[in-house]
Amino acid sequence: MNAASPPPESPDRTTLFHRRHLRRQVAKSVGHIGPAIVFVLAVVPVLSGAEAFTALVGLEVVVGVVYLTLMVRELRNLRHNPFHSERVAWLELAAAAILLIESYHIWHRHHAAELAGAPARFHALPWVYALVAVAYIVLAFRMRQLTGRTFLHLHADGFAVRTGRFGKEHNLRWADIASADPEGSTGVVVRRTDGQEHRIVFDSLHEGTVHRDRLLAHLRKSISR
């Protein structure tokens, strides 16, 4: 698996990735086996002749083939470009489509059985599939934004950085900064002119020391002017 550094989005702004990013991406890819299994289980009754081929089943087959194709592409990206990020996560959208179609398929099957005289019962599985599908849809449109929450932005007037997705953003301008010193192998202590201190730690990030050194070099160059 290629562990090369992620390319910066611009000369002065870089998305920061967790040091376990590759492992998390592998876990996410493994998680996509779930919708694939749902697709296979939905198609088996049709192939065995136990269930008739309908337009709904045909749609599910088309979406399933697209989904499997996107899975192969995802695994290829994971091998050659693990820091790749799309505006829309199409694999997640395809997974949501499979789950939504199968949710309706199961509900329709039970509903038809009830109309034919079967006792009415509550079936939780269609609702579970629907809820998971909604989660996939949210991820599809928000994943890139969530990934981009950790960043280092070096600009002419100062810098901005967030080292944790739900952590505090440090946004300082040169007029507010009195000094900056390294702390350990991945930390920086920035002292403001009003006496406050900002401790910024990159230890949980991929190439954290490299990003810390970039920030320090930027600070020292600008403060010494």
N, C-alpha and C positions, 0 to 999 in steps of 0.2 A: 504494500500500500504506500502510495506516495505521500510523504510528510513534508512536502515543500511548503514554503511560506505563502500565506495568502497575499495576492496582489493588492496594493492600496487602491481605494476607489478614486483618489485624487492625490496629487503630490503632498498634500498637508493633512488629509483625513484618512484614517485607516480603521476599519472594523477590527475589533479585538475578539479573538476566539478563545474559549476555555481550553486549558491544556488537555482536557479529555474530550475535545471536540470530535476527534476521529472515532473514539469509542462510542460516543453518544450517537454519531451518525450510523454506526454499525447497528446499534440497538434499535434505532428508528427503522432501519431497513428490515431488521428481523421482525419488527412489529407489523410490517406490511404483509407478512405471511397470513395474518388473520383474515383480511378481506379476500386474499387469494383463495383461502380454504373455503370461505363462504361462497365464492364464485364456483369452485369445483363442486361443492355439495349441491349447488343449485342446478348444475348442468347434468350431473350423474343420473337423476331420475328421467331426464329427457332422453339421454343416450341409451338408457336401459329399456326405454319404452314404457316406463311406469307413468309417465306424464306426457301429455300432448305438447307438441311444439307450437307455441303461440307467438304473437308479435312481441309480447312482453319478454318472453324467453329469448327471442331473437335480439331484442335490444340489450338484454343482459349479456348475451354472448359477445356482441360488438363491444360493449363497454369493458367486458372482461379481457378481451384480446388487447384493447388499448391499454388497459391497466397493466397487463403482463409485459407489454412492450415498454411502458414507462418504468416498470420495475427493473428491467434489464438496463435501461438507460441510467437509472439511479445508481445501480451497482457499478456501472462503468465510470460514472462521475466520481463515485466514492473511491474507486481505485486510482483514477488519473487526476482528479481535481476535487479533493474532498472539501475545499472551501468554496465551491461553486454555490451561488445563491440566485434563485429566480424571483422575479417580481410576484409571480403566482406559482405556487407549488402544485403543478398539474397532477402529480401522482396522488397527492392528498385529495384533490377534486375527483379523480377517477375512483379512489377508494370510497369516497362519500357517495358517488353515483351508484356503485355496486350495492352498498348497504341500503340505500334508499329504495332501489328497485327491488331488492330481495325482501326488504321490510314490507313493501306493498304486496309483493308476490305471496308472502306467507299470510298476510292479513286477508288477501283476496281468496286464497285457498280455503282458509277457515270460514270466511264469510259465506262462500259458496256451499260449504258443507253444512253450515247452519241453515241456509235456505232450503237445503235438501232434507232437513229433518234432524240433523245432529244437535245435541244439546248446546246451548250458548255457554261459552266459557271465555274468561279473560286470558289473552295470550300476551305474555310480557315480551317475548323475543322481538316482535316487530318494533316495539317501542325502544328496546335496547339498541337495536340496529339504527333506528332513526336518531337517537341521542348521540351515538358514536359518530354517525354521519355528520351531524351538525358540528361536532368537535373537529372533525377533519376539515370541514368547510372553513371554520374560523382559522385553523392553522394554515390552510392554503393561502389565505389573503393576509395573514398577520405574521407569518413565520419570518419573512425577511425583515420586517420592522422590528420584531423581537430580537433577532440576531444583531441588528444594527444599533441596539441600545448600548452595547459596550463598544466604545470607540475612543480614539485619540485624535484630537483635532489641533494641529499646530498652525497658528496663523500669525499674521504680522502684528496684531494688537495684543496677543497673549496666547492662551491655550484653553481647551476644554477637554475633559476626559471623564469617562465613567468606566470603572473596571468590573462592575457587576450589573447584571441586567436590571435588578431592582435596587441597586445601590444609589448613593448620592452622586450627583454630577458636580464636578469641580470645574468652575468656569471663572478664570481669573484674567485680568488685564495687567499689562506691565506696570501701570501706575499704582496697582494694589500690592505688588510683590516687592519685598525687601531682600529676600535671599532664598536660595534653594540648595539643599544638600542631600546626598544619597543616604539611604537608611537600609542596611543589609544589602543583599544582592539584587533585590527587585523593588525596593521602596524609595520614595522621595519625600522629603519634608520641605514644604513650601511655607515660608513665613511671610505674612502680610505686613504692611506698614502699620496696621493698627494692633499688631501683636498676636493676632490669631494664627494658628498653624493648620495646615492641610497635610494630612498624611495620606499619600497615594501609594497603594501597593499593587504590584502586578504579578504576585506570586502564583495566582490561580490561572494565569493566562498563558496561552501558547506563545513561546518566545518572549516571556515577560521581561527578562533582563534586557533584551534588544529594545523593546518599547520603552522601558525605563530609561535606558541610555539615550534614546532619541529625545525624550522629554527633557532630560538633564542638559543635553547639548543645546537644545533650543532655548532653555531657560538661561543658561550661562552666557550664550551668545548675545541674547537680547538684554540681559541685566547689565552686562559689561559695557554696553554702548554709552 
